């Protein structure tokens, strides 16, 4: 069988694979990109970020409509089912696929659809959908195969009432009630989506508070608004068994509680997509969650084989995965990389309202004994928020009491994931340019949500003495 030779093989077309492939192509290398699914984009485009955020946007539009006094006489007449939201997301997914496919074509990347597995450390076999097999060889290989929902072996995911974050996107009706096991980012986002469809939601959290990596005040606000929407949050719980019946699902908790609902959405952890790649044959051993260990340059124990994105674990963000891919592409093209990945990157959580943060939390600064102060602006006092009706939320800036250096930014409310980038840009400035003074000495458009930075900065300076 003929072996086709390339400078590099990239396995996977999610954010990590795309970032690596584009950087390699622009560096003049001959690259083959292998994708197991029938369309480019990876889990991010087809089952994760794009569909869930498109669902969330539709839910927000529905909530805005119901809240707007202009439509008070018709708001109860609008009934939206979960499948309707899924159809709205399909258009976004299709356009994302077209956009990405054109990018692969423009950059003359060899796109091959099929399942990749290793033959030798430098040779990959690709099983095509038509049954044919291709052999590819390259000096460098990038594994960017992403992740999938983790399935505990004792749960029957073939049961029609038991779902994960992938299969929930095929749901053909709106359930009357749902238990979401796992209150991480995915669990909280889907709790927001279903509660806004008037579905009774049990949100089972295995920890003592929601999203404990975030600022405590922000997570307290999220808990409050989820409960206001009818979500029953069960903190510090763990399942003992799951009983899937014809008439519903019962989650038996170790505490003795029993939670019955129409459906179970399992949202507790993810596993790297490394199965059936014959990694053992080349000396690569994924951990128990299917993830690969890498060094600071994202090299595996075989230096010519790199791994990026969800398949290496945290942070599991599309934005970070893309940057990891670009970094690896530069490292392969030059033998080293003269830039490093930023350690501070924003987190975006698309609940209703949404959350975004970057930098340190109050808890972290207190533990480190850093003398900080809080600058805060409530959205209810911001003119743009009053105009749009999105008055729930706040912007919180943490800064050093003596130097005024910005240490952390936390935002809760509509457009939080956009608003945080203004503070991010200032935080990254060198020297004394990254201080709270920037926001008091800069003119912001009025009325805008960005004005919240000026309001917060003045609030913070007033706290100093």
N, C-alpha and C positions, 0 to 999 in steps of 0.2 A: 504494500500500500504506500502511495506517495505521501511524503511528509512535507507539509507547507511550513516554510520558515519565516519568522517575524523577529523584529527586535524585542517586542514585548507582547504578552497575552494578558488581557484584562478580563477577568471572569465576573460578570455582573454589570448591569447598566443602571443601578441605583445611583444616588448622589456621589458615593465614594468612587464607584467605577467610572462614572461620567467625568468626574473631576480629574482622575488619573489619565483617562483616555484622551481628553481634550488637551491636557498639558503635554502629554507625550507626542501627540500629533503635531502640535504647534512647535515642538522642538525638532521636528523633521524625522521622527522615528516611524518605522512601519509597524502598525499596531493592529492586532486582531482583538475584537471584542466579542465575547461569548455571552449569550443571554438564554437562560433556560425557559423563560416564559415566551409567549408568542408576540410580545410587544416590549419595546424599551421602556425604561423608567423605574423598574424595580418595585419593591414593596412600597416605597415612599409614594409613588404615583398611583399604584393600583389598589393597595389595601390599607395604607397607613395615612401619611400626612395629608395628601391631597383630598381623598374622599372624606375623611373625618372633618377636615377644616371646611370643605364645601358644605357638608351637613350642618356644621356649626353656623356658617354664614346664613344659610336658609332659615335656621332656627332663630337667629338674631333678627332677621327681617320679619319673621312671623311675630316675634315678641314686640318689635317696634310697631307693627301694624295694630296689634291688639291694644297697645298702650296709647296710641295716638288718638286724641279726642275727635279728630276729623272723621274717623271711621267708627265712632262709638256705636252708631246705629246698625252697623253691618259686621262688627268684629266677631260676634258669636256665630255668624253664618259661615265663617271660613273654617273648614275642617281639612286638616292636612295629615296624611298618613305617612309612616316611615318609608314605604316604597316610593312615594312621591318625591321625598327628599333625595332618595338614592338616584332617581332618574335625573334630577337636577345636577347631581354630582357627576353623572356620566359624561355630560358635555365638557366639563372641565378636564376630566381625565383624558378624553379623546384629543382635546386641543394640546394638552401637555405632551402626549405621545407624538403627535404630529410635529410639534416644535422641536422636540429632542431628536426625532428621527432625521429631520432636516439638518440639524447640527452635525450629526454623524456623517451625513452625506457630504456636507460642505467641507468637512475636515478630512475627507477621503479615508475614513476609518473602515476597516473590513468588519462588517457586522455579521455574526454567525449565530443563528438560532439553534439551540440544542443543549443537552446536558453535558457538562465538562467533568472529566475525571482524570486523575494523573496516571500516566504510564511510567514515567521516570521523573526525576526532579525538574527536567527541562522540557518534557514532552507531555502534551495533553490530548486525550481522546475526546471527541465531541460526537455524541449520539444525536443525529438529526431527527426531527419529527417524522421524516419519511422512511426512517429505518437505516439510512446510510450512516457511515462512520467516517469522520475526518480526523487526521492526525496533524497536530500543530506543534511546532517547536519554537522556543524563544530563549534568549539569554536571561530575560527577566519575566516574572509572572506576578500579577497583582490579583489577590483574592478579595473580591468585594461582593460577596454573595448575600449579604444582609442577614436578616433574622426572621423568625416566625414566632407566633405565640407558643409559649411553653405549655405542653400538655402533660399533666400528671398522669402516670400510667393507669391509675385507678378510676379515672373519669372517662365516661363513654361519650366522646365527642361526635359519635355517629347518631346519637339520639337527637331527634328534631327539636327538642327543647333546650339542648345544651350547645352553646356557641362560644367562639372566641372572637377576637377583634377582626379576623378575616371573614369568617363565615357569617357574622352578623350583617355584613354588607350584602348578603343574599336574602335577607329576611323579607318575606312576601306579605307581611301584615304587621300592624302595630299591636304589640302585646298590651294587655291591661296592666300587667305588673312585671317587674324584672328584678332579679337579684344580680348585682354586679360584684363579683368577688375580686378584690384588688382595688385599692384606692390610690393608685399612682396616677400619672398623667393621663393615660388612656382611660382608666376607670372614671376619673373625675370628669373628663370631657364627655364621655358617653352618659354619665349621670345627668349632666346639664342638658344634653340633647333629648334624652327620653323624658326628663321631668317637664321640659317645655312642650312636650307632646301630650301632657297630662297623664303620663304613665306613672304608676306608683313604683318608686325605686327604693330598693334596699342596697345601700353601698357599704360593703363589708371591708373594713380597713384592718389589716394585720398589725398596724402600729398604733401609737397612742394619739396621733394627730395626723391630719391630712398633709401630704407633701411636706414632710418635716425638713427638707433641704431648703425650703423657702423661709422668708421672714415670717415670724410668728404672727404678727398683726395681719399680714396678708392672708395667711391660711385661716386665721380666725374669721376674717371677712368672708372668705370662700365658704367655710362651713356654715356661716350664718345664712348666706344667700342660697346655698343648696337646700338647707332646711326650710327656708321660706318658700322654696319651690316645691316642697313636699317630699324631699329626699330624706329617708331615714338612714342616718349615718351610724354604723356600728363599729366603734373603735376597739382596738385590742381584742379582736376576735380571730379565730382560726377554725377552719373546717375540720370536722372529724370524718364526715362522709357526705356524699351527695346521692340523693335518692331521686332518680329521674322516672316520673310516672307518665301515664297517658294524659292526665289532667293537670300536670304541673311538675315543678321541681322543688324538692325540699333539701335545703342545706342544713345539715346537722352540725352545730358548732361544738367545739370542745367545752365551751362554757355551759352547755346544756340547752342553749337557745335553738329553736327550729324556725327557719325562714322559708316560707312557701311563696312561690310566685309562678307566673306562667312560664317564665324563661330564666335561664342562667347565662350570664355573660362572664366567662372566665377571662380576667384581665390581670393576671398575677404573674408577670415575668415573661421573658422572651428567650429564645434559644437560637444560637447561630446556625446558619444554613451550611453545614459542612458534611452532612450525611451523603453517602454514596459518591464521594469524591476520591476515594481510594487514598486518603491522606496517610494512612498507616504505612502504606507501601513505600512512601518517600520519607518517613521519619517525622511527620508532623502529627502531634497528638492534641486534639481539641480537649478542652476541659469538660466537666459534666454538663455544662450548658451549651456545648458545641462551639465555644469561642476559642479563638487562637491567641496565644500569647505573642506579643511583639515588643521590640525595643523602642527607644525614643524616635528612631527613624522608620518605625512601622515595618521593620524586617522581622521575619520569623526566625527560627533557629537555622533555617537555610537562608543565608543572606540575600540570595537572588530572588527569593519569594517573599513578597510583601502582603500584608493584609490591612484593610482599612474599613471603616464604617461599623455597622452594628455587629459584624462578625468578630470584632475585637472587644466588644462590650461597650461600657460607658464612654461618652455620654449618651450615645444613641440618638443624636440629633442630626437631621438631614443637613443642616448648615455646617456643622462640625465635620460630618463625613465628607462633604464636598471639598472642604479645605484640606482634610487629610489626604484625599486623592490627589489634589494638586501638588501637595508637598511631596508625595511619593513620586509623582511624575517628574518633578524637578530633580529629585534625588537620583532617579534612574538615568535621566538624560545627562546629568553633569557628574555623576559619581558622588556628589554631595549636594547639600542644599544650603544656600547662604541666607536663608530666612527661616524663622522658626514659627510654629503654630502659636497663636496667642493663647494664653492661659485663661484670660477673661473673655468669655463669650456669653451673649444673652440667652436666657431661657424663655421660651414662649409657650404658654399653656392656654389652649383655646377653649376654656370653659366660658360660661356666661354668668358674669362678665369675665373677660380674659385677664391673664396675669403675665407679666414679664419682669425679669430682674437680671441684674448683673452686679458682680462684686460681692462684698461682704454683707452679712446680715447683722442685726443688732446682737444676736446671740454670740456670733463669732467674735465680734469686736469686744464684747464684754468679757468673754473667756480670755482674749488676748490682752486685756487691760489697755485697750486703745481709747484715749480720751476723745469720744465722738459726740456729735450732736445731731439732732434730727431736723431736717427742713421738710415741711409737709404742705401740700395743697390739696384740699378736698375738691373734687370735681363739681360738687353742688354750687361752689362759688365761682366757677369758670364760665364765662359768658357763652362760649361755644358749646359747652356741655348742656347749658340751659336751653340753647336753641335746638339742639338735636334731641333733647330729652334723655341723654345718657348722663345723668347726674350722679349715678352710683359709682363710687370709686375714689381713688386718691393717687397722688404721686408722692413718693417718699424718698428723699435724698439724704444719705448718711454722709457726714463730712467730719474731718478732723477739727477739733475745737481751736487748735493753735495755728495750724497751717492753712485751714479751710480746704484742704485737699478732699476731693470727692472719693469716698470709699465704697459706696454701694448705692444702687438705684433700684427701687422696687415700685412697681406700678400695678394697680388693680382697677380695671374698668375698661370700657370700650376703647379700642385702638391702643391698648397698653403695649402690644408687641411692636407697634410703630413708634410710639412715644419714647420708649426706652432708648432707641438708637441715638437720639439727640444727646442724652447724657453719656452714652457709650463713647461717642466721638470726643467729648470733652475729657472724659476720664483717661483716654488714651494719649492725650497731649503731653509732651515732655515738660520737665521743669515745673515752673509755677503756673503754667497755663491751665492746669486741670483743677481749678479751685471754684468754689461757689460764687466768687466775684464775677465770673464770666456771665452768669445768668442775670445778675443785677445790672450789669453794664452793657447788655446787649438788647437791642430793640427787636421785639417779636411782633409778627403780624397779629392784628386784633380784629375779630375774635378768632382765636385758634386754641387747640388743645396744648400746643407747644408753650403757650403763655403760662401754663401751670408751673414751668421751671422758674420763671421770674417770681411768681407768687410764692412758691416753695422757698426759693432762695432768700427772699425778704423775710419770710417767716423764720427761717433758720438763723439769720443774722440777728434777729430780734431776741433770740434765745440766749445769745452770748452776753456776758457781763464782765 
